[in-house]
């Protein structure tokens, strides 16, 4: 009788593999905590920007940017969308925050989608691991842009604060005699983005500047985390309205 029962159980498992319950990996093993999405969570960055003009000269700007996850709602696909309010202030203390824009982000099992000025970017893919790469422009109409985790489980010192573990995503590394496009982002565990850097430059190509790397126009912008945390928020959830 026991032999018969064992055979029956084996037949059921062969005929119904879905009956075997699989255990989903813990979010921490996938790396979701490198891009936390939680209402009330905020990050404040020191932003240093330099703009170069083809007419000659440059302009340097320093200000602070606060990103606050203000609310969440469900999309028609039942994804939880987090709205991110972005504020600017010329100084940190005392800060005079002025609303600049509202972005959004949501997490799928395999990556995070960031909606920036209504354009979706895949900023981080899961599971996080050294060498992981993906097309950042999968959900928009721009040409393919491959990002890659080129540094993993490292320590990063930013504005006197050390963040560990952290990882770096190299987003662009294109350079030639005409232009340079280079950008990266660092993410800290349980924090999110702790630093970003971008160069988007066009070089002079007319003699005598040909091949000399003399900037014609473009910009360099550097974001550095100076504060983060969670603030109390009124509970606001709503269904998606097309």
C-alpha positions, 0 to 999 in steps of 0.5 A, a space after each residue: 500500500 505504501 508503495 502504491 501511495 508513493 507512486 501516486 504522489 510521484 505521478 501527481 508531481 509529474 503531471 502537475 509541476 505547478 503544484 510544487 510551491 516555489 519560494 521567491 527570493 528575498 528582496 534583499 538578495 535581488 538588490 531591491 534595497 539599492 533602490 528603495 521605494 517607500 512613501 515619505 522617503 527623501 534624499 537631498 543632493 548638493 548639485 554642482 553644474 557647469 555650462 559651457 557656451 559656444 559664444 565663449 565662457 561658462 557659468 557655474 551653478 550650485 544648488 540643492 535638490 530634494 526628492 520626496 516620495 510623496 504618494 503612491 497609487 496602482 496602475 491599470 497593470 496593478 503596479 505600484 507607482 510612486 510619485 516623486 516630488 522634486 524641490 530646489 533650494 539655493 542653500 541647505 540651511 535654512 532651505 527654501 524649497 520650491 517645487 520644480 517637477 514631479 517624476 515617478 518610479 515603479 519596480 518590476 521584478 527585473 528592474 526599476 523604471 524611472 519616469 523622468 519628465 514623462 520619459 521612462 528609463 531603466 535605472 537599475 536591473 535585478 538581481 544586482 551583481 557585478 557585470 550586470 548590463 541592460 538597455 536603459 532605453 527599453 521603454 522609450 524611443 531613444 537608441 539602445 543605451 547599455 548600462 552596466 554595474 562595473 563596481 559592486 559591494 564597494 565603499 564610497 566617500 561623499 561629502 565626508 560621509 562613507 556609504 557601504 555597501 554601494 555599487 556603481 552603474 556606468 551609464 555612458 562612456 562615449 568619447 571621440 574627437 568631436 564629443 564626450 558623453 560620460 555618466 555614472 551613478 552610485 547607489 547605496 544599500 537602503 538609500 538609493 542614488 548617492 551620487 551621479 555625474 554626467 559630462 555632455 560636451 561638444 569639442 571645437 573642430 575648426 583649426 586650430 582647435 581640431 583634435 585639441 579637446 577644447 570645449 565648444 559647448 555642453 555641460 557637466 553636472 554632479 549630484 552628491 547626497 548630503 542627507 536622507 531619511 523618512 518624514 511623516 506623510 498623510 496616507 494617500 493612495 488612489 487608483 490609476 485614472 487614465 
